[in-house]
Amino acid sequence: MNRIGSAGPRPPAGAAPVRIDAFAAADVVRFVERAASSLARHEALLDRLDAALGDGDHGANMTIGFGVALPAVRAGLAERPDDVGELLRLLGHSLVASVGGASGPLYGTAFIEAGFALAGSPAAGPRELADALEAGRAGLARRGRCAIGDKTILDALDPAVRALRAQADAGSPLDACVAAAAAGAAGGMRATIPLVARRGLALRLGERSRGHRDPGAVSCFLLLGAMARAVRGEATT
C-alpha cells in the first residue's frame, strides 16, 4: 500500500476516498485536476461576474490557464516526485505564462511563493501548508499592491489562510484545516459584495462596483474548494 500523501496511484473509480495527512507533489496534480474541472464548470459564471466589473473574461482566462498547467504539473511530477515546492513553483510559472489579465501574475506569484516556502519538501503537513499559503498571500498582496477591503482575490485568500492557520495551530488534521480554509474563502468572497473596488479595472466604476461579487474572490473560493476535495481524496467531477 502506498504511503498516505505519497505520489502513488489514486484509488480506482468507486473506491472510498482516502484522506491524506500531508500535501505531497502528487496532491498538487490532484488539486490542479480538480481546479481545472471546477473552473471549466463555472467559466460562464466567472465571465458574467467579470463583465460587471472588468473585461468579462476571467472565467475563460482561468480555464485556459489551468488547462495549460495540468499537463505541465503532470510532467513535473514524473521528474520531481518528492518535491512539493517544485510542483507549486511550476504551477505558478505556468499560470503567469498562460492566464490573461491580472490574474495570471497574481495567482502565479502566490503559487511561486508558496513553492519557495516548501522548497525541497516531500510533503507539507498542516503547519507547513499554512506557512506556504501565508507566503503566497504575501506575494499576491505585494504583486497586486492590494490590501484587504480593496475588492480583490486577497479578500477571499486572507480569511482562508487565517482559518487554515488557526486550525493547524490547534492540531487539526489536514482535511479539517483545508476545509476551514475553503469556508473562510467563501465568507471572504461574499464579503466583497458591498465593497467598492480600489484596484484593477473595477476601480474606474467607483460606487457602481458595489453590489457585485469580485470574480477573483470567487475563483479563489473555487480553488480552495478544489484543494479541499483533493485532500479528501474525492474524485474529479
HELIX and SHEET records of a PDB file:
HELIX    1   1 ALA A   25  ARG A   41  1                                  17    
HELIX    2   2 GLU A   43  LEU A   53  1                                  11    
HELIX    3   3 HIS A   58  GLU A   79  1                                  22    
HELIX    4   4 VAL A   84  SER A   98  1                                  15    
HELIX    5   5 SER A  103  ALA A  117  1                                  15    
HELIX    6   6 PRO A  126  GLY A  144  1                                  19    
HELIX    7   7 LEU A  154  ASP A  169  1                                  16    
HELIX    8   8 LEU A  174  ALA A  191  1                                  18    
HELIX    9   9 LEU A  201  SER A  209  5                                   9    
HELIX   10  10 PRO A  215  ARG A  232  1                                  18    
SHEET    1   A 2 PHE A  23  ALA A  24  0                                        
SHEET    2   A 2 ALA A 123  ALA A 124 -1                                        
END                                                                             
